[in-house]
Every structure is written in structure tokens, then in C-alpha cells.
Amino acid sequence: MGDERKWTWNKDEDEPDRLLRDYDSIVKESALLTSFSGILFGFLLNISVSPPDEFSFTENFTLLVAITSITVAISLFAMPVLYHHLQYPYKGDLNRIKARAHKFLMFGFLPAGLTLYLSLELALSSLANELAFAIAAIPFVFIFIFFRKRK
């Protein structure tokens, strides 16, 4: 008798389980990205609390922009988890909720990428001065090229 359900299970009945499983992966990705961004925020905050004496105005401004940017990224990466708790139980369209959570993550990548770029620039600025802005862009240019070549 327990096998009857296995044979009569409709493919459409499996759809909500798949959607919930997919949303669970979005929430897990959100937690991972929030943790990574939080660690980066901690390093940047530590530098901003006690900046080196030789930091120029440009480096202090870059640090300020990087901290602000990672704060925005953390907020966007945490939104799917917050959104999950605000909308639970899902009375509406779960696909709409998944799409919105995905958009929060996608919009968070821009300030996170900016922060990574600015952090690399700060690390290189002691060696390369103003040229550090161009040198820090090199890894991102390669990533962009490799991303475009995959298609």
C-alpha cells in the first residue's frame, strides 16, 4: 500500500517541493555571500579605525567608498533571508519570491565587486601609487574576458 503513492504521484505535485528546494539553495547562497562580505567588512573596518599614517587623502577616500560599498552588498545579500522570513508561509507565487530573492543577490554582486577592486587597489597603492587603480583592474578584465569567451 505504501507503494501506491509512488506510482500515482503526478509530476505537478512534485513542483512545490522542487521550488522550495531551489529557494533553500538561494537562502544558503545568501548566507555564504553575507559571511564572506562580513569578513571583508571587518578587515576594512579595522583599517579605517586605525589607518596607517602614510595613507593619503585618496587612499582614505577609497577606503570610505569600499566600506560603504560592502555595507550595501551585505544588506543586499542578507535580503533573501529577511524576505524569506517576511513572506513565510508562502501564500503567493513562490516563483515571484524566488525571482526577487535572486535579484537581491545579483544586485549585491556589483557593490561586492567594487569593494574587491578597491581593496586590491588599497593593497597595491603602497607599491604602485596612483598606478594601482589600473593594476587592480587587471584581474577583473581577465575575468570579464573569460566570462565572455564561455559563450
Secondary structure, 3 states (H helix, E strand, C coil): CCCHHHHHCCHHHHHHHHHHHHHHHHHHHHHHHHHHHHHHHHHHHHHHHCCCCCCCHHHHHHHHHHHHHHHHHHHHHHHHHHHHHHHCCCCCCHHHHHHHHHHHHHHHHHHHHHHHHHHHHHHHHHHHHHHHHHHHHHHHHHHHHHHHHCC
